[in-house]
Amino acid sequence: MKNQYKITKDLMQTWAKEYHLHGAANVILFIIWCVLGVIGISGLIFSIALHSEWMAIYIYALLTIIAVFKLFL
């Protein structure tokens, strides 16, 4: 009974691989949301400056808000 939860070298390697994959996925998602946030902010600025249609302004604002929420919450 006392050796029921024995931690082996293979189990530790499996945990390490999962941890590294999870960390890499978080970094990639962070970069994607940063890029989408920059696209949203720059698109919003250009849409307002060029007096674009309200739908373009709305889409860029929505993209910016979603990126900010995903990054900071």
Stockholm file with secondary structure:
# STOCKHOLM 1.0

chainA/1-73         MKNQYKITKDLMQTWAKEYHLHGAANVILFIIWCVLGVIGISGLIFSIALHSEWMAIYIYALLTIIAVFKLFL
#=GR chainA/1-73 SS CTTTTCCCHHHHHHHHHHHHHHHHHHHHHHHHHHHHHHHHHHHHHHHHHTTCCHHHHHHHHHHHHHHHHHHHC
#=GC SS_cons        CTTTTCCCHHHHHHHHHHHHHHHHHHHHHHHHHHHHHHHHHHHHHHHHHTTCCHHHHHHHHHHHHHHHHHHHC
//
